[in-house]
Amino acid sequence: MHTPHSPYSVSPLWRTHKPCNVPYYFKDAASLLLWMQAVGVPPHFDIEEDWRSVDYLLTEYMTPRGVETNEHRELLIVRASV
């Protein structure tokens, strides 16, 4: 793999990717609401209209660590020849 900003190039022997879900916690309800408004998840989020859904999330997913959720990530695995 060669990128314009890379000082060296890598000739991969194989590549693969692995999808994974990583646990993620919002400290409190305010943090969750700020995130929902900032990233637009769900689209057109409005606390006045969506308060029942927020209440459900807080009731079902609140833990001692905060509001439990997850982040979906893709891990790219590349083995290069040396």
CYANA upper distance limits for C-alpha pairs under 8 A (distance plus 0.5 A):
  1 MET  CA      9 SER  CA      6.29
  1 MET  CA     10 VAL  CA      5.40
  1 MET  CA     11 SER  CA      6.47
  1 MET  CA     12 PRO  CA      7.31
  2 HIS  CA      6 SER  CA      7.16
  2 HIS  CA      8 TYR  CA      7.69
  2 HIS  CA      9 SER  CA      5.18
  2 HIS  CA     10 VAL  CA      6.89
  3 THR  CA      9 SER  CA      7.96
 10 VAL  CA     80 ALA  CA      6.55
 10 VAL  CA     81 SER  CA      7.87
 11 SER  CA     80 ALA  CA      6.10
 11 SER  CA     81 SER  CA      6.50
 12 PRO  CA     78 VAL  CA      6.78
 12 PRO  CA     79 ARG  CA      6.07
 12 PRO  CA     80 ALA  CA      4.66
 12 PRO  CA     81 SER  CA      6.62
 13 LEU  CA     78 VAL  CA      8.20
 13 LEU  CA     79 ARG  CA      6.30
 13 LEU  CA     80 ALA  CA      5.97
 13 LEU  CA     81 SER  CA      6.59
 14 TRP  CA     78 VAL  CA      6.57
 14 TRP  CA     79 ARG  CA      6.20
 14 TRP  CA     80 ALA  CA      7.88
 15 ARG  CA     76 LEU  CA      7.86
 15 ARG  CA     77 ILE  CA      6.18
 15 ARG  CA     78 VAL  CA      5.03
 15 ARG  CA     79 ARG  CA      7.04
 16 THR  CA     76 LEU  CA      6.60
 16 THR  CA     77 ILE  CA      5.75
 16 THR  CA     78 VAL  CA      7.10
 17 HIS  CA     74 GLU  CA      6.96
 17 HIS  CA     75 LEU  CA      5.84
 17 HIS  CA     76 LEU  CA      4.88
 17 HIS  CA     77 ILE  CA      6.10
 18 LYS  CA     74 GLU  CA      6.19
 18 LYS  CA     75 LEU  CA      5.55
 18 LYS  CA     76 LEU  CA      7.09
 18 LYS  CA     77 ILE  CA      8.20
 19 PRO  CA     72 HIS  CA      7.74
 19 PRO  CA     73 ARG  CA      6.34
 19 PRO  CA     74 GLU  CA      4.92
 19 PRO  CA     75 LEU  CA      6.64
 20 CYS  CA     72 HIS  CA      6.42
 20 CYS  CA     73 ARG  CA      5.91
 20 CYS  CA     74 GLU  CA      6.70
 20 CYS  CA     75 LEU  CA      7.90
 21 ASN  CA     70 ASN  CA      6.57
 21 ASN  CA     71 GLU  CA      6.06
 21 ASN  CA     72 HIS  CA      5.08
 21 ASN  CA     73 ARG  CA      6.64
 22 VAL  CA     70 ASN  CA      5.83
 22 VAL  CA     71 GLU  CA      5.66
 22 VAL  CA     72 HIS  CA      6.89
 22 VAL  CA     73 ARG  CA      7.74
 23 PRO  CA     68 GLU  CA      7.69
 23 PRO  CA     69 THR  CA      6.61
 23 PRO  CA     70 ASN  CA      4.90
 23 PRO  CA     71 GLU  CA      7.00
 24 TYR  CA     68 GLU  CA      6.54
 24 TYR  CA     69 THR  CA      5.66
 24 TYR  CA     70 ASN  CA      5.26
 24 TYR  CA     71 GLU  CA      6.92
 25 TYR  CA     65 ARG  CA      7.24
 25 TYR  CA     66 GLY  CA      5.96
 25 TYR  CA     67 VAL  CA      5.74
 25 TYR  CA     68 GLU  CA      5.14
 25 TYR  CA     69 THR  CA      6.40
 25 TYR  CA     70 ASN  CA      8.11
 26 PHE  CA     31 SER  CA      6.40
 26 PHE  CA     32 LEU  CA      6.24
 26 PHE  CA     66 GLY  CA      5.78
 26 PHE  CA     67 VAL  CA      5.42
 26 PHE  CA     68 GLU  CA      7.19
 26 PHE  CA     69 THR  CA      8.31
 27 LYS  CA     31 SER  CA      6.80
 27 LYS  CA     32 LEU  CA      8.30
 27 LYS  CA     65 ARG  CA      7.32
 27 LYS  CA     66 GLY  CA      5.03
 27 LYS  CA     67 VAL  CA      6.98
 28 ASP  CA     32 LEU  CA      7.04
 28 ASP  CA     66 GLY  CA      6.13
 28 ASP  CA     67 VAL  CA      6.91
 29 ALA  CA     33 LEU  CA      6.65
 29 ALA  CA     58 LEU  CA      7.64
 29 ALA  CA     67 VAL  CA      7.89
 30 ALA  CA     34 LEU  CA      6.59
 31 SER  CA     35 TRP  CA      6.72
 32 LEU  CA     36 MET  CA      6.67
 32 LEU  CA     67 VAL  CA      8.07
 33 LEU  CA     37 GLN  CA      6.67
 34 LEU  CA     38 ALA  CA      6.54
 35 TRP  CA     39 VAL  CA      6.60
 36 MET  CA     40 GLY  CA      6.21
 36 MET  CA     41 VAL  CA      5.68
 36 MET  CA     42 PRO  CA      7.53
 36 MET  CA     45 PHE  CA      7.61
 37 GLN  CA     41 VAL  CA      7.61
 37 GLN  CA     45 PHE  CA      6.87
 37 GLN  CA     46 ASP  CA      8.31
 40 GLY  CA     44 HIS  CA      6.88
 40 GLY  CA     45 PHE  CA      6.78
 41 VAL  CA     45 PHE  CA      7.14
 45 PHE  CA     49 GLU  CA      8.44
 45 PHE  CA     50 ASP  CA      7.36
 46 ASP  CA     50 ASP  CA      6.26
 47 ILE  CA     51 TRP  CA      5.72
 47 ILE  CA     54 VAL  CA      8.39
 50 ASP  CA     54 VAL  CA      6.96
 51 TRP  CA     55 ASP  CA      6.48
 52 ARG  CA     56 TYR  CA      6.69
 53 SER  CA     57 LEU  CA      6.77
 54 VAL  CA     58 LEU  CA      6.70
 55 ASP  CA     59 THR  CA      6.56
 56 TYR  CA     60 GLU  CA      6.45
 57 LEU  CA     61 TYR  CA      6.11
 57 LEU  CA     62 MET  CA      8.05
 57 LEU  CA     67 VAL  CA      8.39
 58 LEU  CA     62 MET  CA      5.79
 58 LEU  CA     67 VAL  CA      7.11
 61 TYR  CA     67 VAL  CA      5.91
 61 TYR  CA     68 GLU  CA      5.82
 61 TYR  CA     69 THR  CA      7.99
 62 MET  CA     66 GLY  CA      6.08
 62 MET  CA     67 VAL  CA      4.85
 62 MET  CA     68 GLU  CA      6.72
 63 THR  CA     67 VAL  CA      6.48
 63 THR  CA     68 GLU  CA      7.16
